[in-house]
Amino acid sequence: MVRPSTFGFNAETAASNAFQSQIAGASSDQIKEKALLEFDNFVAMLQQKNIHVVVIEDTAAPEKPDAIFPNNWITLHRNGTIALYPMHAINRRFERRQEIVDKLSQDFEVKNLVDFSHHEKDNKYLEGTGSMILDHQNRLAYACLSPRTDQNLLQEFCQEFEFEPVVFRAYDHRGGLVYHTNVILCIGHQFAVLCTSTIRDEQERKHVLETLSHTGHEIIDITTEQLRQYAGNMLEVKNQSGQHFLVMSEQAYKSLRPDQVQKIEKYAEIIAVPIYTIEHVGGGSARCMMAEIFLPEKVLNS
């Protein structure tokens, strides 16, 4: 998780992110202060459940209003590979910092670096686990195509990391393509939260649902209204004892019906974090703030 330094409304991403909005009457300093408090509380709530969190401080310059969402530019894999991704917004490309890779290399085994970011020069983008929902167990990469998710780059990723793509199109409440797959889909070890109605093509919808079912996932369908309250933007994590948790925002949790909560709680304990300022201004939620570390931990010689 990246502790923000210059969090704020990003005009460069607003054109393709229907979830962003400005807070009337709030100064940039007030927004930064609120976001920092929400971030620190989020980390504390995870740590209270014995979930290991690596916190990296953002740098003040250059300004990176979305640095709080690291999952878009980096993924960290079990085979010791780190992948870096091409970002649609020019000011988000500064988030790819070598010192973050170096810091992770101190505590984790890093054997290889795969850098897809050179595709930015051809205006092709694939924004990490915003663009792709990775089912690591079944080696499937779910992705809804958008200006931020290029199908050819998805294929390139899948060939490199031995995943099979599950491709579809999804539409937001304005009728535009959903900018990130992780807004509409969350895949846990035995369940999946999906806003099924956003996939308008009948064949694509059937393919997604059948693939999830065949891989043993109970599908928890959410409404478009729940989607707008970030009920699709969740991440299942494990603590150091192996206990499963589903991390979501408080806003997302409050939007869920009792039967949906009951289904989730069969598989994972819910952690609901209050991050209203981050969601409102940044247009991203709890899942976007966490980049999972699958890298093997280094064994320190005593």
N, C-alpha and C positions, 0 to 999 in steps of 0.2 A: 504494500500500500504506500502511496506517495502523499506525504503531508504537504498540502499546498502552500505556496508562497504568494502567488498572484491570482488566486481564483476569482473568476468573474464571468460575466456574460460574454460569450464568444460570438461575435457577429459573423465570423467566417464559417461557422458550422450551422448557424441558425437556418440557412436556406434549405438544408436537407434534414433538419431535426425539428419535427413539429412539436416537440415536448419543451423546448426552451422558451423562457419568457423573462422579461425584466421585472424587478420589483419597484413599483412606483414609490418615489420618495426616499429610497434607500441609497446611501452613498456607497461608493466602491469599497471604502474602508469598513463600513458596517457589514457589507456582504462578506468580505474576507474574514472578518472577525467571527461572524456567525458560522461560516463554513469551517473554520479552524476548530471551534468548539464542537461542532457536530462530528468532525473527523476524529478528534481525540476521544470523544465519548464512544464512537463506533469501535475504535481500537480497544478501548477499555472493556467494552461489552464482550468482544471476542476473547480477550485475554482472561476474563473472569470464567469463561467456559473451558479454559486450558487449551485454547486454539493458538498455535504458534503464529505470530504475526511479525513479519519483517517490515519495519517502517523506514522509509527513505525520505529525507528532506528534499523538497523541491528547491531549486535555486531561483533567486529573485530576478536574474537577468539571463537570457532574454525572458520576457514575460510569457508565461504559459498558462492561460486561463483554465485549461482542461487537464492539467498535469495530474489532477486527483483521480483521473480515469486511466490507469496504466495498462489495463487489459487490452487496449486497442493497438498498442505498438509492440508488445512483447509476449511471447509464450515460452514456458520453461518445461522441458520434457524429461521423461523418465530415463531416456537413453543418454542424458547429459548434453542434449542440444538446446541451445537458445535460438529462437527465431525472432527476427525483427521485421516489421511490416510497413508497407507504404501507406501514408496517411493523406486523406483527401484535403484537409485544411492545411495551408502552408504553415500557420503558426503552431500547429500540433506536431510538426516534424521536429521541433526543438525538444520535444519530450524524450526522444531517443538519445539517451545520454550514456556514453561509454563508461562513466564512473559508476553507473548503476549496475552494468554488466560486471565491472571489476569487483564491486562490493559483493555481489552474489557469488562470484567465483571464489571469494575468501572462505565461504562456509559450505558451498555446494560444489559437487563435481561438474565442471563444465568442460566438455570434450570437443564441442563443435559449435560453430555459429553460422546460422543460415540467414542471410540478409536479403529479403525481398524488396527492400526500400528503393532500389534502383528503378523500379517500375514507375515511380513517381514522374520520371521524365517523360513517360509515355501516357501520363494521366490514367494509370490503372492502379486500383486500390484494393486492398484486402486488410481490414482493420481488426486483425487478431480475433479474440474471442468475443468481440462485438459482432463481427461479420459471420463468425462460425461458432456453432455450438458443437463441441467435440465430445462424442461418446467414446471415451478412451477404451472402455472395456470391449466394445464391439467394433472399434476402429471406423466409426462413421462420423462424417462432418456435415452437419445440417447448416444450410445457408440460404437465406432469401436474398435474391439479387437486388442491387440498388446502386446508386452512384458510388457508394463506398465499398461495394462487394463485386469484384469482377470475376466472371465465371472461369475465364482462362487461368487467372491467378489461383483461384480455388483449386482447379485441376493440378496446377503446379505444386501447390502445398500438399495435396493429397498424394501425389506421386512421391514427393520427398519424404513424407512422414507415414506413408502406407495407411492412409485413410480412404474410405469410399465416400464420394460426395452424395448428399441428398439435397437436390437443388429445387427451389420453388420461388414463387413471387408472393409477397404479402403486401397488403395495402392498409395505410393508416386511416384515421378518422377524417382526414382531408381528401382522401382518395389518391394520395401519392404513395410511392413505394416506401415501405417501412425501411428506415435508414440502417438499422442494425437488427440482426436476427435475435440477439439477446433481449430485445424488448418484448418479443412475443413467445419465446420458448426458453424453458429451463429443463435440463435433463439431470435427474438424480440417478442413483444406482438402481432404483426399482420403480421410479415414477417419473412422469414428465408433466410439466405445467405448460399448456399451449393455448393460445387464442386462435382456435380453429377457424373462426369466421373470417380472419384476415387473409386466409388462403382461398382466393375466389375460384381458381381453376379446380374443377371437380377431380380431375385425374391427379393433379399435384397434391391436393388435399388428401386424397385416398392413399397415395404413395407414402406421404409423411406419416399418416395415422397407422397404416399397416406396418411400416418399418418400426415405429415405436412399439407397437403391440408385439411384433415378432421377436423383438429384443427384450421382452419381459417387462415393459414399463406400463404401469397403470397411468392412463391419461386423465389429467385433471384439467378440464376445459374452463377457460376464463372468458369473460365477456369483454367487448371492446371498451366498455366503461372501466372495468377493472384494469385493463391494459393501460389506459390513460393514467391510472394511479400506480403504475409500475408493478402490477402483480405478475408480469411475465419476467421481470428483471431480478431474478433470484439466483443464488448459488449454493449448492450443497457442499459443505466442507466437513472434515473430520478433525477431532481434537487429538491430543497426543495419546489418549487412551483408546482411540478408534471409534469414538461415539460420533454418530452422524447428526449434523445440524443443517437446517435450511435458513440461510441468511437472506433477509429481505428488509425493506424499509417499513417503518411504522405505518406510513400511508398505504402501502401495498397490503399490509396485514389487515388494516381496518376495512379494506375493500372486500376482503374475502368473506364468503358465506360460511356459516358453521360447518356445513357438510364438506366444504373444500378444506377447511382447517383440519377437520377430523381425518380426511384422507391423507393429507400431508403428514400428520402426526403419527400415522402408522409406521412411517419410514424414517422420520427425522424430527428432532426437537427444533422448534422455530425460534430464531433470534430476530426480533423486529427492532430496527434501529431508527431513531428519529433524525432524519436528514432532509428536512423540508426545504431549507435554503439551497442545499446542493442540488436537489431534484429540480426545484423551480427555475433556478438560474442556469444550472449546467445541463439540464435536459438528460441526465443520466441518474441511475440509482445505485443500490447497494452492490449489485453484481459488477457493475462497471468499475467500482472502486477497488476491486480485488483481482490481482493476477495470481493464479494458483502456482505454487512451486512444486513441480513433480521431480525436479532434479534430485539425484541422490545426495544425501548429506555427507560431507567429508568426515572420515573417521580420524580423529586427532590421536596421534601417537603420544602416549604418556611417557 
